[in-house]
Amino acid sequence: MSDSDNLDVLFRQAWQAAYDEHNAPRHDRTTCLLDACRERGTKQGAMNEIIFTLPSLPPSMNALYSIRSSRGAGGRILHEIRLNDAARAWKTQAKECIPVFTLSRSSDGVCDVYLAVTFHYNLKHKNGKSKRKDAANYLKLVIDAVAERCGFDDSRVRAGSWATVHSVEERVEVVVREVTE
């Protein structure tokens, strides 16, 4: 079983244990999950990981990029695709909240990264109906910010998980773990 499979099992077990033993609300189960990650990292000793919180949700993937079209030489239409101002501002602020994290390098000079992300936000409208937020659309900017801050290519994120948790206070909890083979 790979490290990422072991981590996924650990996460599921931590959530289930918190729910079964305490019949805790989802927020408490996430806290137990993060405690389990910290505890495992401490016990293993060789685990290279960081756990941190970003104070706000990123913009959705559906609204990350702006496209500017112009005419180039010979009348060809050129398209410039770049992060929009709101996404760039969020990413800059998020990188300030991410602790320094240096990955050790394997013999081929690279290593894989496991990323667990928990998005906390209000899942209900005032009238009690569920909000339609697609948390998977938030992942890209979180991964990019973490990778840039920690100095690795985002393609090194080879495994991970994400979850949403009902909360009045918006935030993003992140676990970044180096995966060794």
N, C-alpha and C positions, 0 to 999 in steps of 0.2 A: 504494500500500500504506500502511495507517495505521501510526502509531507502535506500537500494540499488536501488530499483525501483525509488524512488524519486530522487536519485543522477543521475541515468541514464537519467531521464526526464530532469533534470536541465542541464546536459551536452548537450543533443540534442538541447534544447532550446537556450543555449548560442551559440552553433555553428551556428544554423539557424539564430539567431538574428544578429550575427556578419556578416554573409554573406549577409543577406537581407538588413540590414541598411547601410552597408558600401561597399557591393560588394567586400569584402576584400579577398585577397588571403588566401589559407589554413593556412599559418603560422600565419597570424593575427587572424584567427578564433581560433586557439589553444591558443594564448595569451589571447584572450577574455574568453575562456573556463577556463583557470587557474585563471584569475582575478575573474570570477564568483565564483569559488570554494573558493578563499580567502575571497571574500565579504560575501559569505554565512556562512563561518566559523566564521567570525567576528560578523555578525548579530546574529547568533544563540547563541553565547557565550559558549554553552555547547559542541560544536563540538571539538573533539580531532583529529587534523590532522596536517600533515606536507606536504610541497611542496618543492621540490628540483630538481636540475638538475645534471645528471651524464654526464661527459664530453665526453664520447665515447660510441659507440655501443658495446654490449657484443658479444662474439662469438655465433654463431648459435648453436641451440640445436643439430644439426647434427654433430657438431664437439666438443662437450663438454667433452666427456669421452674417456679415453684410457683403453684398456683391456690388461692385462698381464696374460698370461697362464703359469702354471708351473705344474709339477707332484708332487703330494702329496704322503702320505703314501699309500702303496698298489698300486701305479701306477695310482691312480685317477688323472684326470686333474682338476686342480683348476683354477678358473678365478677370478682375482682381477679387479674390475671396479672402477675407480676413475676419478676425474676431471683431465683433461690434464693441462699442465703447463700454457698455454695461458689463459684458463678459470679461473684457480686458481689465476693468476696474476690480471686479470680483476676484479674478485670478491673482492680481497684484496684492490685494488685501489678504487673500487666503494664504499666499506664500509667506507672508509675515507671521502667520500663526503656526506654521509647520516647523517643528524643531529640526535642527540639523541631524541628518541621518546618513551615515556613510555605509555603503554596501561593501562587504568583502568581495573579492573577485575570485572566481574559480580559475582553474588552470587555463581555460580558454578566454579568460578576461571578462566574462560576463556572469551574471547570476539572475535567477528568476525572482520575481516578487509576487507575494500574495497580498491582496488588498481587501479588507472587510470594511464596508461603509454602512453606517446606519443614519438615515435621514429622519430627523425629528421635525414634525410640523403638524398643524391642526388638520386632521383628516375629514372634519365635518364643517359644513356651513352652519350659520346660526339657526337655520330652520331644521337642522338635524340630518339633512341629506349629505351623502358622501361627496367630497370634492373630487374632481377628476384631475389628479396630478399623476403624471407618469414618472415615478422616481428613477426609472432606468435612464431617462433622458438627462438626469443630473450627473450621472457617473462620469461622462467624458471630461468635463471641466475639472472635476475633483482629481481624476487620474492625471491629467495634464499638469495641474498645479503641483501635485506631490512629486511627480517625476522631475519637473523642472527644478523644484527646490532641493530635491535630494540628489540631483545630478545623474539620473539614469534615463535611458530612452523608455518612453511609455510602452513600447512593445515588449518590454521585460515583464510587464504585469501579465502573468500567465494563468493566474487563478484568483478567485476571490468570491465574495458574496456581498449582497446588499439587502437591506431591509428598510422598511418604513415603520415609524413608531408615532402614535398619536401623542402630540405634545403641544402645549400653548406656546412654548418658546421654540422658535426655529433654530436648529443647529445641525451640524453634521459631525458625527463621531467616526474617526478613522483609525484603523489598525493597519500598519504597514509592516510586513514581515518578510524577511529574506528567506527564500526557499533553497535549501541545500539538498543535493542529490545523494 
